[in-house]
């Protein structure tokens, strides 16, 4: 895959980081149609059945009858095509009516059981109990998408309001950015970016994604339900994440904000992309690791090897998995994304084993084809090593300088 001593070292380091957690669970394949009932019922009597009946026979190629019912695969692929065709409906919502701000001590909510992580969690709890840790402000509201998990349905976003502008800047547009960290992030990941953006006069909402940190059901150590071998639940999680982002924009508007951006990392960038494709209010987009096909990342990425194991053991192929997750794949929403003007940053890593390089390059190629206004930056590391020194500082510079300049230009264009 990669040649040279540096590439070999980086690949070994990346692999070590992606295999150090031992609490990944291989769960059985579940189609999860019950997670998509409202949407599928609305389309069951029309195009969905027609599309299913015309799905190519080779979508179920191979002798998989012992592992799954081919009709379930046909139905799931057809449902994903309906999601793409009716994305405004699938990702549509009613604005929540219970927005509120609450104060509490920050917690870590770790997703691994490594000794150093557990020690960090214990220290934060000690500081809170001793009054050494300041309380933080969080936006809370009920997600328009409901699940069987009440804790997951209470959206949580740590609020970083920028200082009030004074003097010559007093009349400038109020600007805010929504931050979506990576899959299985703890509750303090990306908080430093929020404080950085505050220094630029940009407020930030650091969103806890579905099944993450305080929204994680007690039965889980990791945020596994966000991406798993339950196909319908994984799709519904993306639906909820996108709608939660859009709901945050609604609240920000009530606070007088008029210019908005979104920054997503890894899985967060997938959610951020679809939110920006559907919501023209998002004029500035920073995608920190980006890919085209959700299913291909699941199949090829090191981080999702336990999910692939379940799908592959069931007899599914990479092409089938790509089609099963079509509705939540950025490539399927590219035309929508290109419809409204945006300023975009795409950061990818040369030695990425989680979002394989060729998928990130496909994003750049498609952006060029569609004439999207974007900047590309390349990190000389991998996906997980992006969080290590010195690469995290390089990444922070790329993200911070882009967001600063993009919002500055947006403010100037509105004068």
N, C-alpha and C positions, 0 to 999 in steps of 0.2 A: 504494500500500500504506500509506504513512505520509505525513502532511501536516505542514507546519510546518518552520521552519528547523532546529530541533534534530533533528527526525526525519530530515530530509534529510542533515544532517551525520553523524548516527549511522549511517544506512544506508550512506553512502559509506565511512565508516571501517570498518564491519563488512565490507563487500565487499572493501575493500583488504586487510584481514587474512586473509580467506578465499581470496584469490587470489595471495598473495605467494609461496607455495611452488610450485615448478615441477616437482616430481618426482612428481606424481600420474599414474598410468598407467591408461589405458582398456584393460581386459582383456576378452577375448571372453566371452560368456555360457557358463557351464558349469552343468549341473544339479547335479552333485556328489552323486549318490545314493550313491556309494561311501563318502562320509563318514558316512552314516547307515545303513549296512548292518545293523548288529546290531539296531537298533530296527526297521527296516523289515522285516527277515526275520522277526522275531518276530510281526509283524502282517500279513504278506503273505497268509496263508491265510484270514484272517478278515475283519474289518471293513474293512481297507484297500481290498481289491478291490471290496467292496460300495459303499463310499463313492465310490471312483473312478468306478464305473459310474453313480452317481447324481449326479455333479457336474454342475451346470447347464451346458448347452451354451454359454450366453453367456459363460462364464468364458474361452472361447477366441475371443471375438468378433473380427472383423476378419480380413483376409487375411494371416495370419501363417505360412502353411504353408511359405513360402520361407525363413523365419528359424528356426523351431523346430518340432519335432514336437508338435502339440497334446496328444498322449497323455502326453508328459513333463510338461507343465504340469498336466494333470489329476492325474497321479500325485503331483506335488509338493504340490499343494493338498490332496489327500486325506491325504498323509503329515503335513502340518502339522496337520490336524484331529485326527489320531490323537495327535500330540504333545500337543495341548491336552487331549484326553480322558484321556490316560495320562501326564500331566506327572510324577506321582510316580515312575513307572517311568523315563521319559526322563531326568529329572534325579536319579535315584537313583544310589547308589554304595556302594562298600565303603571304609571308612576306611583311608587310607594307613597303612602300617606302618613307614615310613622317615623320620618327622619328625626333623629335626636343625637345630641352629643353627650357622651358620658366620660367621666374621668376614672381611671384606674391605674394601678401600677403595671408597667409592662412586664410580660412574662416571655419566656423563651419558646415554649412549646416545641421541644426538639423532635426530630423524626429519626434519630438514631440513638443507639445505646452505648456509644463510645464513652469511655471514662471521662475524657476531657469535656465532652458535651454535657454529661450529667453533672459534672462539677460546676460548669458555667451556669446551668439551670439552678443548682442549689445556691450558688452565690447571689444570683439575682433575687431569689426568694428571701435570702437572709437580709440583703440590703433593703428590700421592701419592708420586711418586718421591723427592721431597726430604724426606719425612717431615713435611710441614706439614699433612697431611690425616689426621684420625683415621679409624681403621677403624670400620665400622658392623656391626651384627648383623643377620643375615638368617635367616628361617625358610625351609628348603628341604625339599621332599618331591616324590615322584613323583605327578603328577596321575593320578587314577583313569581319566581319559579320555586315551587314547593317540592320537598323530598320527604322521605320517611324519617329524616333526622332533624329534629327541631333546632339543634345547635348549628347545623349547617345552614339553615334557612335564615339565621340572624346574621346579616352581612356586617362585616367589621372592616373599617378602614381607619388607620391611624392618621390623624389630621395634623398637618404641618402648615399652619397659615403663615404667609409671609408678613413681615412687619408692614404696618400701614404706610403708604407712600405719602411723602410730604413735599412741600415746595413745588418745584417745576414738574415733579413726577405725580403730583396729586391727581391730575386729571387723566393719567394714563390708563389704558384698559386693564382691568383686573385679570390676571392670568393664572391658570392652574394646570397641573399635570397629574395624571393618575398613573401610579406605579404598580406593575404586576410582576412580582418576583418569580423565580423558577419553581418547578415542580418539587415538592417536598421541602420547600424553604421553611426555615423557622420564622418566628415572629419578628426578629430584628434584622433579617436580611433586607438590604436595600435602604435601610433607614438613613444611612450616611448620605445617600444620594438626595434624599428629601431635604436634609439640612443644607446641603450644597445649593439646591435650587432655591431655597429660601433666601440665600445670600444674593441671588440674582433678582429677587423681588417676585419669585414665582412660588405660589402656594402648591402644596403637594398632598395628595391622598394616597397613602400606601395601602392598597387593597389586599385583604386576606382572601385568597381565592377559595372556591368551594372545597370543602374537606381539608382545609389547611388551618394550622395553629388553633385559634380558639373555636373555629368552626369544625374541627375534626371530631368525629364521633369517638366516644370513649373506647370502643372496641378496636380501634386502630392505633398502631404505633407510628405508621407512616400515612401519607395522604394517598393511599393506594386507590381509593375509589375514584379519584380524578382521572386516572388512566389505568385501565385494567382489561381483563378478558371478558368483562361484562360490556358488550358493545353498546347497548342502548344507554346504560348509565354513563359511559364515557362521553357519548354524544350529548346527553342531557346535561352533563357537567359543563361542557363548553357552552351550551345554550344559557345556563345559569350564569356563568362567568361573564359572558358578553352582555347579558341583560343587567347584571350588577354594575358593570362599568357604565352603561348608559344611564342607569338610575343615579349613579354618583354625579354624572353630568347634570342631571335634573336638579339635584340638591345644590351643586355649585352655582347654577344659574340663580337660584333663590338667594344666594349670598352675594349676588352682584357680579359674578365672574362672567366674562364674555369671550375669552380666548382660551382654547383648551388644547392639551396635548396628551399623549399616552406613551408610556415607556414599558415595554415588556421584555422579560428575559426568558429564553428557552420556551417552556410551555406557556409562560406569560406572554411571549411575543406572538404565539399562535392566537391566543384569545384577543390580544390587542389588535392584531391585524383584522380579524373579522369584525370587531367592534368598530374600527375605523372604516372598514368597507361599507358598513351599514349606517354609520352616524356621521353626517357631514360636519358636525361640530368639532370633530377631532381633526385639526388642521396640521398638527405637528406629531410625527410618529417616530419613535426610536425603537428599533427591533434589535435587541441584543441577543444574537444567535437567531437565525431565521431559516425556515425550511418550506418546502412546497407541499408535500403530501404527508398528512398525519400518519397514515398507515405505513408509509415507507420508513418513517422515523421509528415507529413501533417495531418494525421488522428488522431494521438494520442497526439501530442504536444500541450501544452497550447498556444504557440505563434501563431499557425496557426488555432486556433479554428474558426476564421471567414472564413477561406478558407474551412475548413471541413463543416461548416454550409451550404455553397453553394452547395458543392458536395453531402452532405447527403440529403439536401432538394430536390435535383434533382433525388434522388433514387439510387445513387451509393453506393456501399459497400466498406469496407476497402480493401478486396482482389482485387476488380476491380481498385481501386485507386492505389494500389501497381503496378499492371500491366500497368496502364496508364503512370506511371512515371518510368518504368523499365529502359529505356535508359539512365537516369541520376542518377541511383542508384549505389552507390559504389559496392554493392554485385554483380551486373551484370558485373563488370569490374575487379573482384578480380584476375582472372587468368592472365590478362594482367598486372596487378600491380605487380604480383609475378614474372614476366618473367625476369626483370632486377634487379640487386642488388641494395638495398637501405638500409639506416639506418632510422628507423621509431620510432617516439614517438606518443603514443596515450594517451591523457588525457581525462578522463571522470569523471563525477560528480555523486556521490552516490544518490543524491536526485534530479536528473534532471527530470523536468516535461516537457521539450521541446524536448530533445533527450532522450526518455525513456531509463532507465538503461538496459533493456534486449536487446535493439538494439545495444548499445555500447558493451555489453558483447559478442554479436554475432560477432562483428568485431574482437575482440580478439580471439575468438574461430576459426574464419576462418583464421586469420593470423597464428595461431599455426598449423592448418591443412596444410597450404601451405608452411610452413617453412620460413615465412618472418621474417627478423631480426628486432625485435621491442622491445621497452620498454613500459611498461604500468604504468601510474600514476593515482591515484584516489584522487579526491578532496572531502572533507567532506561537500559539499554544493550542490547547484543546478546550473542550467544553468545561470540564471540572477545573482544569488548571487556570481558567479565567479568574477564579476566585483566589488564586495564590499570588504571592509576591514574585516578580514585579508586575505580573500581567493585570492584576486587578487595578493597579494605578493607571496603566495604559488604557484599559477599558473605561475607567472612570473619566479620564481626560477626554476620550472620544465622545462619551455620552454627555458629559457636562458642557464641553465647549459647543457641541452641536445644539443642545437644548437652549443654552444661553443665546447663541446667535440667531437661532430660528425664531425664538420668541421676540427678540429685539426687532428683527425684520418684520415680524407680523404686526407688532405694535406700531412701527413706523408706517406700514402700509395702510393703517387705519386712520392716519391723521388727515 
